[in-house]
Amino acid sequence: MSDTLTYQYNQPSSLSKVNNSDELFLAQYSEVQKKDASCFFWGKLTDPYVVSRCLLTLSNVVKSSFSLSPFDLMMLKDPIVTAGNEKIRFEGFSHCAGVYARVDVLGDGHDGEFLENGTTNVDFNQPMLSALSSVRRNEEVLLSIGKKEVTLHREEGKVVERKVPLPTKWIKGLTSVQVFLSESEPACKFNRLQAIQLFKSIPPGKPKTDYYLLVRGGKPMFSPVQAANAITVGGVHRLKLIEPLLLIADQLQVFAHKNQQSTTWQVYIGAVRFSLSISRDAWRGFSGEGAALESLIEDVPENWIELMDSYSYANQEFNPTLLAVNEGLDLKKVENLTGRLSAIGLLGFDLDDNNFFYRRLPFKTSRILTLNPRLKDAEKLIAEGKVQIKSNTGNRIEAEVEGSGVHHMVLLENGQERCTCMWYSKNQGERGVCKHILAVKKLLAN
């Protein structure tokens, strides 16, 4: 499987100076051609100092890794940028894909015009990082996101950003992280002082055990001792990535996944929002979680996916429940469509809006299998006749799946599932279903 999705751009990204202002234009590409606009967004940032600090923090996330070697860290990528629905979003993963970060410049954070919605993937090189580092308070900065280039306009001059290949690992990570976000609920809110105090309780070094977020006497803290209603935080040292933003934050809000498989930390600074999601453990990358596999079990016609892509493109958001009600569609079928759109990176999730947003990314539906090897393996097991249903009483299903020199037993009973394979024994369903359970469920669905 290829490690990257290669883009072909008609023009490079660039930074130019116009009327004593810098303009940054991001080049754009899509395998699905919709409107061929030369510019997605052009306008002024109302608080460029805050935006620059958030983008520098995002760059630090992208440069970080919590489970890879220094050699692996040489292969660094930079933000996915989406302009649409009156918002500008910058997204990225740590290289180990265990940390996801997003900068949302909301409606009051810019004064400009969205000529067309679109998404691109760019490289934050050293000139751009230097330019962001030197942005001053009350400075006038213009930002353009377009087909030909991305331009940041400042008095000092311009910075040119070139496109980079979009890593396959990022597409896989986007699939799982959006599922975790959609299954998360708000847990705590802290003001600036409380947030700073909380982060002072992060232990030094790289703790190898879980820590727990709890509040005692109105004071939040991280503790190595579990308590009732505490939020589990694995790899708590990863949160230090957003510590510099707390000094200018208005508020910090914490969202917890329903099964404690991730936590999301949102820093609110005026009209800019910085989100940091961390996986259950420092060694676990979102790209390997398999959170969307269940929604990919039932086959969906390819033209449905293309129609839903067009629907999302036109509306710039996607609410599965509302769509099912308004259009009279089966909710399960819409959930399957949501999973497939997410599986090719077209949907993100906004916790405050409690809704999916659309990314105009290049995609081919055939990539769903290559990006989800467990699903591919499950289909292969079915095609080779290695899945046998031994009994099916409705509430209890027993099956046998042939493996390499061994037969695995799969049991589905009252919403619970078990398998005798090593994957299930090690993860107990926390990282998505194994290929054997997936094969049994897919065979039953079809």
C-alpha positions as CSV (number, residue, x, y, z in Angstrom):
1,M,0.0,0.0,0.0
2,S,1.3,3.4,-0.9
3,D,2.3,5.7,2.0
4,T,1.0,8.8,0.4
5,L,-1.7,10.2,-1.9
6,T,0.1,12.2,-4.6
7,Y,-1.5,15.4,-5.7
8,Q,-0.9,17.2,-9.0
9,Y,-1.3,21.0,-8.9
10,N,-1.5,23.4,-11.8
11,Q,0.3,26.2,-9.9
12,P,2.5,26.3,-6.7
13,S,1.4,28.0,-3.5
14,S,2.9,31.5,-3.0
15,L,3.1,34.5,-0.8
16,S,3.1,38.0,-2.4
17,K,3.0,41.6,-1.3
18,V,0.2,43.8,-2.6
19,N,-0.4,47.4,-1.4
20,N,1.9,46.9,1.6
21,S,0.0,43.7,2.6
22,D,1.0,40.1,2.4
23,E,-1.2,37.6,0.6
24,L,-0.9,33.8,1.1
25,F,-2.5,31.6,-1.6
26,L,-2.9,27.8,-1.0
27,A,-2.9,25.7,-4.1
28,Q,-5.9,23.3,-4.4
29,Y,-6.5,19.9,-6.0
30,S,-9.5,17.6,-6.2
31,E,-10.1,14.3,-8.0
32,V,-13.8,15.2,-8.1
33,Q,-14.2,18.5,-10.0
34,K,-17.0,20.6,-8.8
35,K,-16.6,24.4,-9.2
36,D,-13.3,25.5,-10.7
37,A,-12.7,28.6,-8.6
38,S,-9.4,30.3,-8.5
39,C,-9.8,31.4,-4.9
40,F,-11.6,29.9,-1.9
41,F,-11.2,32.7,0.6
42,W,-9.6,36.1,0.6
43,G,-9.7,38.5,3.6
44,K,-8.3,40.0,6.7
45,L,-7.7,38.1,10.0
46,T,-9.3,40.1,12.8
47,D,-6.8,38.7,15.4
48,P,-3.8,37.5,13.5
49,Y,-1.7,37.3,16.6
50,V,-3.9,34.6,18.1
51,V,-4.2,32.8,14.8
52,S,-0.4,32.8,14.4
53,R,0.1,31.4,17.9
54,C,-2.5,28.6,17.3
55,L,-0.9,27.7,14.0
56,L,2.6,27.5,15.6
57,T,1.1,25.2,18.2
58,L,-0.5,23.1,15.4
59,S,2.9,22.9,13.7
60,N,4.5,21.7,17.0
61,V,1.9,19.0,17.1
62,V,2.7,17.9,13.5
63,K,6.4,17.8,14.3
64,S,5.9,15.7,17.5
65,S,5.8,12.0,17.9
66,F,5.3,10.0,21.0
67,S,6.1,6.5,19.7
68,L,8.4,6.8,16.7
69,S,12.2,7.0,16.2
70,P,14.1,10.2,15.3
71,F,14.6,8.7,11.8
72,D,10.8,8.4,11.3
73,L,10.4,12.0,12.5
74,M,12.3,13.2,9.4
75,M,9.1,12.6,7.4
76,L,7.0,15.5,8.6
77,K,3.8,16.8,7.0
78,D,1.8,19.9,7.6
79,P,-1.8,21.1,7.8
80,I,-4.9,20.3,5.9
81,V,-6.7,23.6,5.3
82,T,-10.4,23.9,4.7
83,A,-12.3,27.1,3.8
84,G,-16.1,27.0,3.8
85,N,-19.3,27.7,5.8
86,E,-17.8,30.9,7.1
87,K,-15.0,29.1,8.8
88,I,-11.3,28.4,8.1
89,R,-10.0,25.2,9.6
90,F,-6.3,24.0,9.9
91,E,-5.9,20.3,10.8
92,G,-2.9,18.1,11.5
93,F,-1.7,14.9,13.3
94,S,1.4,14.2,15.2
95,H,3.6,12.0,13.1
96,C,2.7,9.0,15.3
97,A,-1.0,9.9,14.6
98,G,-1.9,9.6,18.3
99,V,-2.5,13.4,18.6
100,Y,-5.0,15.3,16.4
101,A,-5.1,19.1,16.4
102,R,-7.3,21.6,14.7
103,V,-7.4,25.4,14.6
104,D,-10.9,26.9,13.7
105,V,-11.0,30.5,12.7
106,L,-14.7,31.2,13.3
107,G,-17.0,33.9,11.7
108,D,-15.8,36.8,13.8
109,G,-12.1,35.8,13.3
110,H,-12.0,37.0,9.7
111,D,-13.3,39.8,7.6
112,G,-13.3,38.5,4.1
113,E,-15.2,36.6,1.4
114,F,-15.6,32.9,0.7
115,L,-15.7,32.7,-3.0
116,E,-15.9,28.9,-3.0
117,N,-15.4,26.1,-0.5
118,G,-12.3,23.9,-0.8
119,T,-9.5,22.0,1.0
120,T,-5.8,21.8,0.4
121,N,-2.8,20.2,2.1
122,V,0.3,22.5,2.5
123,D,3.7,22.5,4.0
124,F,4.6,25.0,6.8
125,N,8.3,25.5,6.1
126,Q,10.7,27.5,8.1
127,P,10.0,30.9,6.4
128,M,6.3,30.5,7.2
129,L,7.0,29.5,10.8
130,S,9.3,32.5,11.1
131,A,6.7,34.8,9.7
132,L,4.0,33.5,12.1
133,S,6.4,33.9,15.0
134,S,6.9,37.5,14.2
135,V,3.3,38.5,13.9
136,R,2.5,41.4,16.2
137,R,-0.6,42.3,18.1
138,N,-2.9,44.7,16.1
139,E,-0.9,44.0,12.9
140,E,-2.9,43.9,9.7
141,V,-2.5,40.4,8.1
142,L,-4.4,39.2,5.0
143,L,-4.9,35.5,4.2
144,S,-5.9,34.0,0.9
145,I,-6.7,30.4,0.3
146,G,-7.1,29.6,-3.4
147,K,-6.4,27.3,-6.3
148,K,-3.1,28.8,-7.3
149,E,-1.5,29.7,-4.1
150,V,-1.7,30.4,-0.4
151,T,-0.6,33.9,0.6
152,L,-0.1,35.5,4.0
153,H,0.2,39.3,3.6
154,R,2.3,41.3,6.1
155,E,4.3,44.5,6.0
156,E,7.6,42.5,6.0
157,G,6.9,40.6,2.9
158,K,5.5,37.3,1.7
159,V,6.0,33.6,2.4
160,V,5.5,30.9,-0.3
161,E,4.0,27.5,0.8
162,R,4.3,24.5,-1.5
163,K,1.9,21.6,-1.5
164,V,2.9,18.3,0.1
165,P,1.5,14.7,-0.5
166,L,-1.3,13.8,1.9
167,P,-0.2,10.9,4.0
168,T,-2.3,7.8,3.9
169,K,-1.9,7.5,7.7
170,W,-3.6,10.9,8.0
171,I,-6.7,9.8,6.0
172,K,-6.9,6.7,8.3
173,G,-6.5,8.9,11.3
174,L,-9.2,11.3,10.1
175,T,-11.6,8.4,9.8
176,S,-11.2,7.2,13.4
177,V,-10.8,10.6,15.2
178,Q,-14.1,11.9,13.8
179,V,-15.9,8.8,15.1
180,F,-14.4,9.3,18.5
181,L,-15.3,13.0,18.4
182,S,-18.9,12.3,17.5
183,E,-19.2,9.9,20.4
184,S,-17.7,12.4,22.9
185,E,-19.6,14.6,25.5
186,P,-18.6,17.8,27.3
187,A,-17.2,17.0,30.7
188,C,-15.5,20.0,32.3
189,K,-15.0,23.8,31.7
190,F,-12.2,25.8,33.2
191,N,-11.3,29.5,33.1
192,R,-7.8,30.6,32.3
193,L,-6.5,30.4,35.9
194,Q,-8.0,27.0,36.5
195,A,-6.5,25.7,33.3
196,I,-3.0,27.0,34.1
197,Q,-3.3,25.4,37.6
198,L,-4.5,22.1,36.1
199,F,-1.5,21.9,33.7
200,K,0.9,22.6,36.5
201,S,-0.1,19.2,37.9
202,I,1.1,17.3,34.8
203,P,4.0,15.2,36.1
204,P,7.5,15.7,34.6
205,G,8.8,13.3,32.0
206,K,6.7,10.7,30.2
207,P,4.5,8.8,32.7
208,K,3.9,5.2,31.8
209,T,0.7,4.9,33.8
210,D,-2.7,6.5,33.3
211,Y,-3.6,9.8,35.0
212,Y,-7.0,11.0,35.9
213,L,-8.6,14.4,35.6
214,L,-10.7,15.2,38.7
215,V,-11.9,18.3,40.6
216,R,-11.4,18.5,44.4
217,G,-12.6,21.5,46.3
218,G,-13.2,23.4,43.1
219,K,-9.6,22.8,42.0
220,P,-8.9,20.7,39.0
221,M,-5.9,18.4,39.0
222,F,-4.3,15.3,37.4
223,S,-3.9,12.4,39.8
224,P,-2.4,8.9,39.3
225,V,-5.1,7.6,41.6
226,Q,-8.5,6.8,40.0
227,A,-11.6,8.3,41.6
228,A,-15.3,8.3,41.0
229,N,-16.3,10.3,37.9
230,A,-12.7,11.0,37.0
231,I,-11.7,11.2,33.3
232,T,-9.0,8.8,32.2
233,V,-6.1,10.4,30.4
234,G,-3.4,8.1,28.9
235,G,-0.1,9.7,27.9
236,V,-1.0,12.9,29.8
237,H,2.4,14.5,28.9
238,R,1.1,15.0,25.4
239,L,-1.2,17.8,26.7
240,K,1.9,20.0,27.2
241,L,1.6,20.8,23.5
242,I,-1.2,23.3,24.2
243,E,0.2,24.7,27.5
244,P,1.6,27.9,25.8
245,L,-2.0,28.8,24.6
246,L,-3.4,28.8,28.1
247,L,-1.8,32.2,28.9
248,I,-4.0,33.8,26.3
249,A,-7.1,31.5,26.6
250,D,-10.5,32.6,27.6
251,Q,-11.7,29.1,28.5
252,L,-10.7,25.5,28.3
253,Q,-13.3,22.8,27.8
254,V,-12.7,19.1,28.0
255,F,-14.7,16.4,26.1
256,A,-14.5,12.8,27.0
257,H,-15.3,9.8,24.8
258,K,-18.1,7.6,26.0
259,N,-15.8,4.6,26.5
260,Q,-12.8,6.7,27.6
261,Q,-11.0,5.9,24.3
262,S,-9.9,9.5,23.8
263,T,-10.1,13.0,25.3
264,T,-10.4,16.3,23.5
265,W,-9.2,19.6,24.9
266,Q,-10.6,22.8,23.3
267,V,-9.0,26.2,24.0
268,Y,-11.2,29.2,23.2
269,I,-9.4,32.5,22.4
270,G,-11.8,35.1,21.1
271,A,-13.0,34.0,17.7
272,V,-10.4,31.3,17.4
273,R,-10.7,27.7,18.8
274,F,-7.9,25.2,19.2
275,S,-8.8,21.6,19.6
276,L,-6.4,18.8,20.7
277,S,-7.5,15.2,20.7
278,I,-5.3,12.5,22.2
279,S,-5.7,8.7,21.9
280,R,-6.2,6.4,24.8
281,D,-2.5,5.7,25.1
282,A,0.7,7.4,23.8
283,W,1.6,4.4,21.7
284,R,-1.8,4.2,20.0
285,G,-2.3,6.1,16.8
286,F,-5.8,7.1,15.6
287,S,-4.9,5.6,12.3
288,G,-5.0,2.1,13.7
289,E,-8.0,2.3,15.9
290,G,-10.6,0.9,13.4
291,A,-13.4,2.9,15.0
292,A,-15.3,3.2,11.7
293,L,-15.2,-0.5,10.8
294,E,-18.7,-1.3,12.1
295,S,-20.2,1.3,9.8
296,L,-18.5,-0.2,6.8
297,I,-20.0,-3.7,7.2
298,E,-23.0,-3.2,5.0
299,D,-22.3,-2.5,1.3
300,V,-23.5,0.9,-0.1
301,P,-23.8,1.6,-3.8
302,E,-21.0,3.8,-5.0
303,N,-23.4,6.3,-6.6
304,W,-24.9,6.9,-3.2
305,I,-21.6,7.9,-1.8
306,E,-21.0,10.3,-4.7
307,L,-24.5,11.8,-4.2
308,M,-23.8,12.3,-0.5
309,D,-20.5,13.8,-1.3
310,S,-22.3,16.3,-3.6
311,Y,-24.9,16.9,-0.9
312,S,-22.3,17.6,1.8
313,Y,-20.3,19.8,-0.6
314,A,-23.4,21.9,-1.3
315,N,-24.4,22.2,2.4
316,Q,-20.9,22.3,3.9
317,E,-22.1,20.1,6.8
318,F,-23.7,16.7,7.4
319,N,-26.2,15.8,10.0
320,P,-27.0,12.1,9.6
321,T,-30.1,12.1,11.9
322,L,-31.6,15.2,10.3
323,L,-30.9,13.9,6.8
324,A,-32.6,10.6,7.7
325,V,-35.7,12.4,9.1
326,N,-36.0,15.0,6.3
327,E,-35.5,12.5,3.4
328,G,-37.3,9.5,5.0
329,L,-34.1,7.4,4.9
330,D,-33.3,4.4,7.1
331,L,-31.0,5.7,9.9
332,K,-28.8,2.7,9.7
333,K,-28.2,3.2,6.0
334,V,-27.3,6.9,6.6
335,E,-24.9,5.8,9.3
336,N,-23.3,3.5,6.8
337,L,-23.0,6.4,4.4
338,T,-21.5,8.6,7.1
339,G,-18.9,5.9,7.8
340,R,-17.9,5.7,4.2
341,L,-17.7,9.4,3.7
342,S,-15.5,9.6,6.9
343,A,-13.4,6.6,5.7
344,I,-12.2,8.6,2.7
345,G,-11.6,11.7,4.8
346,L,-14.6,13.8,3.6
347,L,-16.1,14.5,7.0
348,G,-14.8,16.1,10.1
349,F,-16.7,16.7,13.4
350,D,-17.3,19.9,15.2
351,L,-18.0,19.3,18.9
352,D,-19.5,22.7,19.6
353,D,-21.9,22.5,16.6
354,N,-22.4,18.8,17.3
355,N,-22.3,18.2,13.5
356,F,-20.0,16.9,10.8
357,F,-18.3,19.4,8.5
358,Y,-17.2,18.8,4.9
359,R,-13.7,18.6,3.5
360,R,-13.2,18.8,-0.2
361,L,-10.5,16.2,-0.4
362,P,-9.5,14.1,-3.4
363,F,-11.0,10.6,-3.1
364,K,-11.8,7.3,-4.8
365,T,-14.2,4.9,-3.2
366,S,-11.9,2.1,-4.0
367,R,-9.5,3.4,-1.3
368,I,-11.9,2.4,1.4
369,L,-10.5,-1.1,1.3
370,T,-6.9,-0.1,1.1
371,L,-7.3,2.3,4.0
372,N,-9.0,-0.4,6.1
373,P,-7.0,-3.6,5.8
374,R,-9.2,-5.4,8.4
375,L,-12.2,-4.9,6.2
376,K,-10.2,-6.1,3.2
377,D,-9.1,-9.2,5.1
378,A,-12.7,-9.9,6.2
379,E,-14.0,-9.7,2.6
380,K,-11.2,-12.1,1.6
381,L,-12.2,-14.6,4.3
382,I,-15.8,-14.5,3.0
383,A,-14.7,-14.8,-0.7
384,E,-12.5,-17.9,0.1
385,G,-15.4,-19.6,2.0
386,K,-13.5,-19.5,5.3
387,V,-16.5,-18.3,7.4
388,Q,-19.1,-20.8,8.5
389,I,-22.2,-20.0,10.6
390,K,-22.6,-22.9,13.0
391,S,-25.8,-21.7,14.7
392,N,-28.1,-18.7,14.5
393,T,-31.0,-18.3,17.0
394,G,-31.4,-14.6,16.5
395,N,-29.9,-13.4,19.9
396,R,-27.0,-15.9,19.7
397,I,-24.8,-16.6,16.7
398,E,-21.9,-19.0,16.7
399,A,-19.5,-19.1,13.8
400,E,-16.1,-20.6,12.8
401,V,-13.5,-18.7,10.9
402,E,-10.5,-20.5,9.3
403,G,-7.2,-18.9,10.1
404,S,-3.6,-19.8,9.4
405,G,-3.4,-23.3,10.7
406,V,-6.1,-22.6,13.3
407,H,-9.9,-22.2,13.4
408,H,-11.2,-19.2,15.4
409,M,-14.6,-19.3,17.1
410,V,-16.8,-16.2,17.0
411,L,-19.7,-15.6,19.3
412,L,-22.3,-12.8,18.9
413,E,-24.8,-12.7,21.7
414,N,-27.2,-9.9,22.8
415,G,-25.1,-7.1,21.4
416,Q,-21.8,-8.6,22.7
417,E,-19.1,-10.1,20.6
418,R,-16.1,-12.4,21.3
419,C,-13.4,-14.1,19.3
420,T,-10.7,-16.6,20.1
421,C,-8.0,-14.7,18.1
422,M,-5.0,-12.9,19.5
423,W,-6.2,-9.4,18.3
424,Y,-9.4,-9.8,20.4
425,S,-7.5,-11.3,23.3
426,K,-5.1,-8.3,23.4
427,N,-7.6,-5.4,22.7
428,Q,-10.9,-6.8,24.0
429,G,-12.7,-4.8,21.3
430,E,-11.2,-1.4,22.3
431,R,-9.5,-0.9,19.0
432,G,-12.4,-1.9,16.7
433,V,-13.5,-5.4,15.8
434,C,-11.1,-8.1,14.6
435,K,-11.3,-9.3,11.0
436,H,-13.0,-12.5,12.1
437,I,-15.9,-10.8,13.8
438,L,-16.1,-8.3,11.0
439,A,-16.3,-11.2,8.4
440,V,-19.1,-12.9,10.4
441,K,-21.1,-9.7,10.7
442,K,-20.6,-8.8,7.0
443,L,-21.7,-12.3,5.9
444,L,-24.8,-12.0,8.0
445,A,-25.5,-8.5,6.7
446,N,-25.3,-9.6,3.1
